[in-house]
Amino acid sequence: MKKAVNHPYKKFLKAMSLASVSGEKSWRGLSFTNTDRVIDAWNAMSRRSKSKLVSDSRWNHYPLMSYTKGSKKRFGAIINMIVSNSLSRQGKDDLVPLVNSSSGIWAVFMLDLAPSSARLKIAKRLRKSPDVRVRTRCSKILPVNLLHTMLDDKNYSVRSSAIHRIGIDNCYKSFIPSSLEVSRESDNWWWNNWLGRHAITLAEPEEFAFLIDEAKSLNREDTKMDNVEAILSALISRMSPEEALYLMDLKDVGSRISTALEQKLKHT
């Protein structure tokens, strides 16, 4: 089904295209002159039109700045200016659309520049945004009790921020591995490996008992031992010496496992 034409978006894009790129070069990207027509176009819009403009999905992933004069998405600096001016003027016809409807680059600048109450409202609304820049900012703003849904976000920076704010001691159960084997072909396998090992060190024995059962039944012929070595060595460090004895035939399959078994059985 063809997407309906967003007339406010088209009109604003046309107004932005009339702005001239400044000749001055800056590490902050392109700057613009002759922006009066852009400001006039924004000010002439009704509250409803502004809401329709800033909520358009095409603003997701729109660059915050550009260094290329001919880029079709070179107007990040102008959008930043509109948001900054709107926050300065504090007019409801500007702020209501930006708080209640902004997406993508508009939301990014609002989350960076707006007062706390607006930031919180935007973060609650956009915590599942398709724009990772928005989700990352949301993970740093939302109350801790709302962050648990972000622990399994597909983006590393979002997950990392959520874990850091919640505290691994308060969410380790979410990261106890479901199996000893963490495939190296999976995304961020090293991160998942680290989280799994750390979760095991924090867990109570009954919470990882199923992993001990799996370890006892490991078949060296059918298992890729490289994929289980890190998790298994962490598990051995939490086993009782009696349980570790069941794994003695694995002592030569990897240095981590060998070291973990040696340390565990040293004083038995």
SULPE-V420323 format. One record per residue. PSI is psi as a letter, one per 40 degrees, with the letter a starting at -180 (none if undefined). NEAR is the number of other ideal C-beta (glycine too) atoms within 8 Angstrom. D_CENTER is the distance of its C-alpha to the mean C-alpha in whole Angstrom. Layout:
# SULPE-V420323
psi:PSI near:NEAR d_center:D_CENTER
psi:PSI near:NEAR d_center:D_CENTER
This chain:
# SULPE-V420323
psi:h near:2 d_center:31
psi:h near:3 d_center:31
psi:h near:4 d_center:28
psi:i near:4 d_center:30
psi:h near:5 d_center:31
psi:g near:9 d_center:29
psi:d near:8 d_center:32
psi:d near:11 d_center:30
psi:d near:11 d_center:27
psi:d near:9 d_center:30
psi:d near:9 d_center:32
psi:d near:13 d_center:30
psi:d near:8 d_center:29
psi:d near:8 d_center:33
psi:d near:13 d_center:33
psi:d near:10 d_center:30
psi:e near:6 d_center:32
psi:e near:8 d_center:35
psi:i near:14 d_center:33
psi:i near:6 d_center:35
psi:h near:10 d_center:33
psi:i near:8 d_center:34
psi:e near:4 d_center:36
psi:h near:5 d_center:34
psi:i near:3 d_center:32
psi:i near:6 d_center:29
psi:e near:3 d_center:26
psi:e near:6 d_center:24
psi:a near:10 d_center:25
psi:i near:12 d_center:27
psi:i near:10 d_center:29
psi:i near:12 d_center:31
psi:i near:8 d_center:35
psi:f near:8 d_center:36
psi:e near:10 d_center:34
psi:d near:6 d_center:36
psi:d near:10 d_center:36
psi:d near:14 d_center:32
psi:d near:10 d_center:33
psi:d near:9 d_center:36
psi:d near:11 d_center:34
psi:d near:12 d_center:31
psi:d near:6 d_center:34
psi:e near:5 d_center:36
psi:i near:11 d_center:33
psi:i near:6 d_center:34
psi:d near:10 d_center:31
psi:d near:6 d_center:30
psi:d near:10 d_center:30
psi:d near:16 d_center:28
psi:d near:12 d_center:25
psi:d near:13 d_center:26
psi:d near:13 d_center:25
psi:e near:13 d_center:22
psi:e near:9 d_center:21
psi:h near:10 d_center:21
psi:e near:8 d_center:18
psi:e near:7 d_center:20
psi:e near:11 d_center:18
psi:h near:11 d_center:14
psi:e near:7 d_center:13
psi:h near:11 d_center:17
psi:h near:10 d_center:17
psi:d near:9 d_center:17
psi:i near:9 d_center:20
psi:i near:11 d_center:23
psi:e near:5 d_center:25
psi:h near:7 d_center:27
psi:d near:6 d_center:30
psi:e near:4 d_center:30
psi:h near:8 d_center:27
psi:e near:3 d_center:26
psi:f near:8 d_center:23
psi:e near:12 d_center:24
psi:f near:10 d_center:25
psi:d near:14 d_center:21
psi:d near:12 d_center:24
psi:d near:12 d_center:26
psi:d near:12 d_center:23
psi:d near:10 d_center:22
psi:d near:9 d_center:26
psi:d near:11 d_center:26
psi:d near:13 d_center:23
psi:d near:10 d_center:25
psi:d near:9 d_center:28
psi:d near:11 d_center:28
psi:d near:10 d_center:26
psi:d near:6 d_center:29
psi:d near:7 d_center:32
psi:f near:5 d_center:30
psi:h near:7 d_center:32
psi:d near:6 d_center:31
psi:d near:9 d_center:31
psi:d near:11 d_center:28
psi:d near:12 d_center:26
psi:d near:10 d_center:26
psi:d near:14 d_center:25
psi:d near:16 d_center:22
psi:d near:12 d_center:21
psi:e near:9 d_center:22
psi:e near:11 d_center:21
psi:i near:13 d_center:19
psi:i near:15 d_center:16
psi:b near:15 d_center:14
psi:d near:11 d_center:16
psi:d near:13 d_center:18
psi:d near:15 d_center:15
psi:d near:13 d_center:13
psi:d near:13 d_center:17
psi:d near:15 d_center:18
psi:d near:14 d_center:15
psi:d near:7 d_center:16
psi:d near:8 d_center:20
psi:i near:11 d_center:20
psi:i near:5 d_center:22
psi:d near:5 d_center:20
psi:d near:6 d_center:22
psi:d near:12 d_center:20
psi:d near:12 d_center:17
psi:d near:11 d_center:17
psi:d near:10 d_center:18
psi:d near:15 d_center:16
psi:d near:13 d_center:13
psi:d near:9 d_center:15
psi:d near:7 d_center:15
psi:f near:12 d_center:12
psi:e near:13 d_center:10
psi:f near:5 d_center:10
psi:i near:12 d_center:10
psi:e near:5 d_center:10
psi:h near:12 d_center:9
psi:d near:8 d_center:6
psi:d near:9 d_center:7
psi:d near:15 d_center:8
psi:d near:16 d_center:5
psi:d near:12 d_center:4
psi:d near:12 d_center:8
psi:d near:15 d_center:9
psi:e near:16 d_center:7
psi:e near:8 d_center:10
psi:d near:9 d_center:12
psi:i near:13 d_center:13
psi:i near:6 d_center:16
psi:d near:7 d_center:15
psi:e near:5 d_center:17
psi:e near:9 d_center:14
psi:e near:13 d_center:11
psi:d near:10 d_center:13
psi:e near:8 d_center:11
psi:e near:15 d_center:8
psi:d near:12 d_center:9
psi:f near:7 d_center:9
psi:i near:10 d_center:6
psi:e near:4 d_center:7
psi:h near:9 d_center:4
psi:d near:7 d_center:6
psi:d near:9 d_center:4
psi:d near:13 d_center:2
psi:d near:12 d_center:6
psi:d near:8 d_center:7
psi:d near:12 d_center:7
psi:d near:14 d_center:8
psi:d near:12 d_center:11
psi:d near:7 d_center:12
psi:d near:10 d_center:13
psi:d near:12 d_center:14
psi:h near:8 d_center:16
psi:d near:11 d_center:17
psi:d near:6 d_center:20
psi:e near:6 d_center:19
psi:e near:12 d_center:17
psi:d near:12 d_center:18
psi:d near:8 d_center:20
psi:e near:9 d_center:17
psi:e near:11 d_center:17
psi:h near:13 d_center:20
psi:i near:12 d_center:21
psi:e near:3 d_center:23
psi:i near:7 d_center:25
psi:d near:12 d_center:26
psi:h near:9 d_center:25
psi:h near:15 d_center:21
psi:h near:7 d_center:22
psi:e near:7 d_center:21
psi:e near:4 d_center:21
psi:i near:8 d_center:17
psi:h near:4 d_center:14
psi:f near:7 d_center:13
psi:d near:11 d_center:16
psi:d near:6 d_center:17
psi:d near:8 d_center:14
psi:d near:11 d_center:15
psi:d near:11 d_center:18
psi:d near:8 d_center:18
psi:d near:10 d_center:16
psi:d near:15 d_center:19
psi:d near:12 d_center:22
psi:d near:11 d_center:20
psi:d near:15 d_center:20
psi:d near:15 d_center:24
psi:d near:9 d_center:25
psi:e near:8 d_center:24
psi:i near:12 d_center:25
psi:i near:4 d_center:29
psi:d near:7 d_center:31
psi:e near:5 d_center:31
psi:e near:8 d_center:28
psi:e near:12 d_center:28
psi:d near:8 d_center:31
psi:d near:6 d_center:31
psi:d near:14 d_center:29
psi:d near:11 d_center:32
psi:d near:8 d_center:34
psi:d near:10 d_center:32
psi:d near:13 d_center:33
psi:d near:9 d_center:37
psi:e near:6 d_center:37
psi:h near:12 d_center:35
psi:h near:6 d_center:37
psi:d near:9 d_center:37
psi:d near:4 d_center:38
psi:e near:4 d_center:36
psi:h near:10 d_center:33
psi:g near:6 d_center:31
psi:d near:10 d_center:31
psi:d near:7 d_center:29
psi:e near:10 d_center:26
psi:e near:13 d_center:27
psi:d near:12 d_center:28
psi:d near:11 d_center:25
psi:d near:16 d_center:25
psi:d near:16 d_center:29
psi:d near:14 d_center:29
psi:d near:13 d_center:27
psi:d near:14 d_center:29
psi:d near:14 d_center:32
psi:d near:10 d_center:32
psi:e near:10 d_center:31
psi:i near:10 d_center:34
psi:i near:5 d_center:38
psi:d near:10 d_center:40
psi:d near:5 d_center:42
psi:d near:10 d_center:39
psi:d near:13 d_center:38
psi:d near:8 d_center:42
psi:e near:7 d_center:41
psi:e near:15 d_center:39
psi:d near:8 d_center:41
psi:e near:5 d_center:42
psi:e near:12 d_center:38
psi:e near:10 d_center:39
psi:e near:4 d_center:39
psi:e near:8 d_center:36
psi:i near:9 d_center:34
psi:d near:5 d_center:34
psi:d near:10 d_center:32
psi:d near:15 d_center:33
psi:d near:10 d_center:37
psi:d near:9 d_center:36
psi:d near:13 d_center:34
psi:d near:14 d_center:37
psi:d near:9 d_center:40
psi:d near:8 d_center:38
psi:d near:12 d_center:38
psi:e near:10 d_center:42
psi:d near:6 d_center:43
psi:f near:4 d_center:45
psi:none near:5 d_center:46
